[in-house]
């Protein structure tokens, strides 16, 4: 079992702590000193798949020199405002990267390894796209 905690600081500000004692500041929209909890879900999804994709490509001997995932989400207009559509756009660079290797790494992450995607998929439709950036000269 995993255990996390959230401690109230003041106003609408909180500290979230994970099971390994790493922390993050969270806030409501009006405070602006921390991450909005609803957007933390997108950050969690992006970082979960990032870990997978980096590891899968390393195992394929196609290590990355750069990875950025830009995540967009569409939410219902009415409370509780669930995300209904999420797109993960992977921007990456690495020696000898191929579209086939990247597609397979993303697919494995989304369908097999990413626990956040597996959890969110029941509510939101997740799509992916990617671009392989040229190596800087």
N, C-alpha and C positions, 0 to 999 in steps of 0.2 A: 504494500500500500504506500502511496505517495502522500506526503503531507506538506502543505504550504500554509502560509499565514499572511494576513493583511492587518496592519495596525494603523489606526487612525492617528494622524499627526495633529491636524487642526482644520477647521473649515471643511473643504471638500478635498483634502490632501491625505494621501495614504502611502505607506511603504508596504510593498508586497515582497515576501521572502520565499524563495523556493526551498526544496528539500535539501539542497546543498549549501544553504545560507547565503545565496546571492540575492541581491535586492534590486528593486526598481521603484521609482517614484511614480505614483498614479494620481491623477486629479480629474475633477469634473471639467467640462469644457470652459467654464467661466474663470477658472483659476489660472490655467496655462503654465503651471510649474512642472507638471508631469505628463506622462502619457495618458490619453483617455482610455479607460478600460475597454470600450468597444473597439478601439483601434489596436489595442494590445493583442486582441484576437488575431488581427491581420499580421501583426509583427510575429506572433507565435507561429502562425501558419507558414510565413515566409522563412523564418529561421529554422523551423523543423525540416522543411524540404531542402533548405540550403545545406544543412548538415548531411543529409542523405546524398544529394547530388555531388557534393565535393567528395565524399567517401566513395561513391560508386565510380566516379570518373578516375579517382586515384587508383582504384583496383583495376580499372581498364587501362592503366598506364597512360592516361590522358589528363594529367594534373592541370588544374586551373591556375592562372595568374591573376584573374579578376573575376568576381561574381557579384552581381547586384540583382536583387529581385524587387521589381516595382509591383506592388499589389494594389488593386483597386477593388472596391466593394460597393454594391448597390444594396440599399436597405429599404425595408418597407417604410412608408410615410407615417404609419400609425404605431403607437406603442404596442409591443416592446421593441420595435424597430430592428427586427432580425435581418441579418444579411441574407439575401436571396441569390445574389450572383457575385462571385469573386473571380477575378482574373489575376494570375501570377505571370508576370512577364520577366523572364530570365535574360539578363544581359551578361555574357561571359566571354572570357578570352583565355586562350591556352594553346600551347604548342600541339599541333596535330589533332585538334578537335574536329570531329566530324558531326554532321547533322544526325546521323544514325546513332552515334554514341550519346549525344546530348538528348535526343528524343527518348532513348531507352532509359537513361538515368532519370529523367523527369517522370516518365511513366512508372518506373519501379518505385520511386519515391511516393508518388500520388496514390498508386494502387496497392502497394504492399507495405511500405515502411513508415510513412509519416502518420503518427498517431493523431496529430491535430487535424490533418485532412480527413482521416477516417471519422473523426468526431463531428467535424463541421459538415461533411458531405450529406448527412441526414437532413440538413436544413437548407443549405446553400448549394447551388450548382457551381462547381469549381472548373474553370477553364485555364489552360496554360498556353503560353506562346514563348518564343525565345529568339534571340539573335546572337550570333557568334561574331564578336568584334574582331577586327584585324589587329594583329600585333603592332604596337607602335614602333616606328622605325627610328 
